[in-house]
Structure formats: C-alpha cells, structure tokens
Amino acid sequence: MSDTLRDPVVMLLAGIGIPVFAALNAQLGARIGSPALAGMVFTLVAFATICLYRLAVAPGTGLAALGGHPAHLYFAGVLFAFYILSITTIAPRFGVGNAVFFVLLGQILSAGLIDQFGLFGAVRVPISALRGLGMAMMAGGLYLIQRG
C-alpha cells in the first residue's frame, strides 16, 4: 500500500480508536474507582506496546539519542497524561461522545494554529479562506451534534 493511501487509513484508524479508548478507560476507571489508576494501567500497557513495536518493527536508535534536546519537547508527555486523566475522569459522567466532541473541537483549533504559524517546528500550512471555512463547518457540526 502506498504512503498516500496508507497514511490516511492509519490516521482514520487512530481516530476511530480515540473514542473506543475513552470508553474503555473510562469504564475501567469507574469500575476500580480511580481514574488515576486506570490512567496508569493504560500508560503501562501503551508503554509495553510501544516497546514491543520498537523491538519488532523499528529497532535502531539507542536511548542515548534522548539527551541534549530542549526540555520543552518532552512536555508532550504531560499533555498525554492530561488527556488520559481528563478523558478517564470526565467521560463517565459527561458521556464519551460529549467528551470526545470537545476534544475534537480542541484539536481543530490547535491544529489550525500550529499549521498556520508552523509552531513547534511543524510544516507551515496557512489557513486559506476555504480551509478556514472547512474548520468552521467542522466546529459547527460538532455544535449541532451536541445540541441534538
């Protein structure tokens, strides 16, 4: 499968996985009575999965490659933890759909800003009028879903 076909399919599957993850981890947190413990379990399983992937599919770079980079680049781990804890804590009482819809709205807004200004070393993709309209329509669609 070519990258032009594979990449969107993989990202679509990742998108499908987010609400499934949210529902599963929210249920685990509710059942054990601790969203933080459910988040820890999720993180440990994710860590083990990534370790297996690295060993099987992407071996090579050693741990020494982690040193010497700006500290702010590791802030992504804090954002990941925030997402895990917030979705695990809030989804059981707010609803998985509601929680994920607001996550999606946040993703649309932040992705647009990151692309527009090329933040964090990302490729700069200016928001054209058409692209801005599409983002507004997506946000409007999320609003309509919430009202319905």
SVG drawing of the C-alpha trace seen along z (x, -y; Angstrom):
<svg xmlns="http://www.w3.org/2000/svg" viewBox="-32 -34 56 42">
<polyline fill="none" stroke="black" stroke-width="0.4" points="0.0,0.0 1.4,-3.4 2.1,-6.1 -0.6,-8.3 -3.2,-5.6 -1.7,-4.1 -1.2,-7.2 -4.8,-8.4 -6.1,-4.9 -3.8,-4.7 -4.9,-8.1 -8.5,-7.2 -8.0,-4.1 -6.2,-6.1 -9.2,-8.5 -11.6,-5.5 -9.5,-4.3 -9.8,-7.5 -13.5,-7.2 -13.0,-3.5 -10.0,-4.1 -12.1,-6.8 -15.0,-4.5 -12.8,-1.5 -10.6,-3.5 -13.5,-5.5 -15.2,-2.2 -12.0,-0.8 -11.6,-4.0 -15.3,-3.8 -15.1,-0.1 -12.0,-0.3 -13.0,-3.7 -9.8,-5.5 -9.4,-7.3 -5.7,-7.9 -5.1,-4.2 -6.9,-3.4 -4.7,-6.0 -1.6,-4.4 -2.7,-1.0 -3.4,-2.4 0.0,-4.1 1.8,-0.9 0.0,1.1 0.7,-1.6 4.4,-1.7 4.7,2.1 3.0,2.0 5.4,-0.8 8.4,1.2 7.3,4.3 6.7,2.2 10.2,0.7 11.8,4.0 9.9,5.7 9.4,3.0 11.6,0.0 14.9,1.1 17.9,-1.2 18.2,-4.4 19.6,-3.9 18.4,-5.7 21.4,-8.0 19.6,-9.8 17.2,-11.2 19.7,-13.5 20.6,-17.1 17.2,-18.2 15.2,-21.2 13.3,-20.3 10.0,-21.7 9.9,-18.9 9.2,-16.4 6.1,-18.4 4.1,-16.2 4.2,-13.6 2.5,-16.0 -0.2,-16.7 -0.6,-13.0 -1.1,-12.4 -3.5,-15.3 -5.6,-13.8 -5.6,-10.4 -6.6,-11.6 -9.2,-14.1 -11.0,-11.7 -10.9,-8.9 -12.3,-11.1 -14.9,-13.2 -16.2,-10.7 -18.2,-8.5 -20.2,-11.5 -20.2,-13.7 -20.6,-11.0 -17.9,-9.6 -19.5,-11.3 -19.6,-14.7 -16.0,-14.4 -14.6,-13.3 -16.6,-16.0 -14.9,-18.7 -11.5,-17.0 -12.2,-17.2 -13.0,-20.9 -9.8,-21.5 -7.9,-19.5 -9.4,-21.5 -8.5,-24.8 -5.0,-23.9 -4.1,-22.1 -5.2,-25.2 -3.0,-27.4 0.0,-25.0 -0.3,-24.8 -0.9,-28.5 2.2,-29.6 4.3,-26.5 4.5,-26.2 6.8,-23.6 8.7,-23.0 5.7,-21.8 5.3,-22.4 3.6,-25.8 0.3,-25.4 -1.5,-28.7 -5.3,-28.7 -6.8,-29.8 -10.4,-31.1 -11.6,-27.6 -9.6,-25.8 -10.9,-28.2 -14.5,-27.6 -13.9,-23.9 -12.7,-24.2 -15.7,-26.4 -18.0,-23.9 -16.4,-21.1 -16.8,-23.1 -20.4,-23.9 -21.0,-20.2 -19.8,-19.4 -22.1,-22.1 -25.1,-20.6 -24.2,-17.1 -24.1,-18.5 -27.5,-20.2 -29.1,-17.1"/>
</svg>
